[in-house]
Amino acid sequence: MQRCADWCSQSEHCLSELRDKLSKLGVEPDAAQRIEKQLVAERFIAERRYVEYYIRDKARFNGWGPMKIRFQLSLKRIDSKIVDAALREFDTAVFDEQLERALRNKLRLTKNADKQKLRASLLRFGASRGFDYNAVYKAVDRLIDDDM
């Protein structure tokens, strides 16, 4: 229990990470459930808090869009209601800034002279970063019109 509490106090973790950690340590299922309940009760583990930190970090530092963040959190088996609520509360201006910055960098590095190929490349890139297609499309149009 103390080892898991120390681990949780070093950085944010979700329940699935805790379960994986306990499994790797070879903790029996009954003991693992007791440890999990105690860590949740003592607020060492809080799914909502974890999701808020995850969204903020991945949006600001990795430049991910909401779709990619939502997908990655689903892989961690976090309830979609928690993720949706946290994404609604997150400042969407951060996503807009990250999309704009990423597309500008990609535009600067892309050597396509053909406008259609350039547009297609930027659209694929924005979508691969997890941004909504309509947002990417509008941002690409603005960038290409400004640049050319």
C-alpha positions in Angstrom: 0.0 0.0 0.0 2.7 2.5 1.0 4.7 1.7 -2.2 1.6 2.5 -4.4 0.8 5.7 -2.4 4.4 6.9 -3.0 4.1 6.1 -6.7 0.8 8.0 -6.9 2.2 11.0 -5.0 5.0 11.4 -7.6 2.6 12.0 -10.5 -1.0 11.6 -11.6 -2.2 8.1 -12.4 -5.5 6.6 -13.4 -7.1 3.4 -12.1 -6.1 1.3 -15.1 -2.4 2.3 -14.5 -2.7 1.4 -10.9 -4.3 -2.0 -11.7 -1.5 -2.7 -14.2 1.1 -1.8 -11.6 -0.5 -4.0 -9.0 -0.7 -6.8 -11.4 3.0 -6.5 -12.4 3.9 -6.5 -8.7 2.0 -9.8 -8.3 -0.5 -8.5 -5.8 -3.4 -10.8 -5.3 -6.8 -9.6 -6.7 -8.5 -9.2 -3.2 -5.5 -7.2 -1.9 -5.4 -5.1 -5.1 -9.0 -4.2 -4.7 -8.5 -3.1 -1.1 -5.4 -1.0 -2.1 -7.4 0.5 -5.0 -10.3 1.5 -2.7 -8.0 3.0 -0.1 -6.1 5.0 -2.6 -9.3 6.4 -4.2 -10.7 7.1 -0.7 -7.6 9.0 0.3 -7.6 10.8 -3.1 -4.2 9.5 -4.3 -6.1 8.4 -7.4 -8.9 10.6 -8.9 -10.0 9.9 -12.5 -11.4 13.4 -13.0 -8.2 15.1 -11.8 -6.1 12.7 -14.0 -8.2 13.4 -17.1 -7.9 17.2 -16.5 -4.1 17.0 -16.2 -3.8 14.6 -19.2 -5.8 16.9 -21.4 -3.9 20.0 -20.4 -0.5 18.3 -20.9 -1.2 16.6 -24.2 -2.8 19.7 -25.7 -0.1 22.1 -24.6 3.1 20.0 -24.8 2.3 17.4 -27.4 0.0 19.5 -29.6 -2.7 16.9 -29.7 -6.3 17.7 -30.6 -9.4 16.6 -28.7 -10.1 13.5 -30.8 -6.7 12.0 -30.2 -6.8 12.8 -26.5 -10.3 11.2 -26.3 -9.0 8.1 -28.0 -5.9 7.8 -25.9 -7.9 8.1 -22.7 -10.3 5.4 -23.9 -7.3 3.1 -24.2 -6.7 3.8 -20.5 -10.3 2.6 -19.9 -11.5 5.9 -18.5 -15.2 6.6 -18.6 -16.2 8.6 -21.6 -18.5 10.8 -19.5 -15.6 12.0 -17.4 -13.5 12.7 -20.6 -16.4 14.5 -22.3 -17.0 16.7 -19.3 -13.4 17.6 -18.9 -13.0 18.4 -22.6 -16.1 20.7 -22.5 -14.5 22.6 -19.6 -11.1 22.9 -21.2 -10.2 26.1 -23.0 -10.7 25.4 -26.7 -8.5 28.4 -27.5 -5.5 26.2 -26.6 -6.6 23.6 -29.2 -6.9 26.4 -31.8 -3.5 27.8 -31.0 -1.9 24.4 -31.2 -3.5 23.6 -34.5 -2.4 26.9 -36.0 1.1 26.5 -34.7 1.4 22.9 -35.9 0.1 23.7 -39.4 2.4 26.8 -39.7 5.4 24.6 -38.9 4.3 21.9 -41.3 3.7 24.5 -44.0 7.2 26.0 -43.4 8.7 22.5 -43.7 6.7 21.3 -46.7 8.2 21.8 -50.1 5.1 21.2 -52.2 4.7 23.8 -54.9 1.3 22.5 -55.9 -1.4 24.1 -53.9 -3.7 21.1 -53.9 -1.0 18.7 -52.7 0.0 21.2 -50.1 -3.6 21.5 -48.9 -4.1 17.7 -48.8 -0.8 17.3 -46.9 -1.8 19.9 -44.3 -5.3 18.4 -43.9 -3.9 14.9 -43.3 -1.4 16.3 -40.9 -4.0 18.2 -38.8 -6.3 15.1 -38.8 -3.4 12.9 -37.6 -2.9 15.2 -34.7 -6.4 14.6 -33.5 -8.2 17.8 -34.6 -11.7 18.0 -36.0 -11.7 17.9 -39.8 -13.8 21.1 -40.1 -11.4 23.0 -37.8 -8.4 21.8 -39.8 -10.0 22.7 -43.1 -10.7 26.3 -41.9 -7.3 26.7 -40.5 -5.6 25.3 -43.7 -7.7 27.7 -45.9 -6.6 30.6 -43.8 -3.0 29.6 -43.8 -2.8 29.0 -47.6 -4.7 32.2 -48.4 -2.3 34.2 -46.1 0.8 32.4 -47.4 0.1 32.5 -51.1 
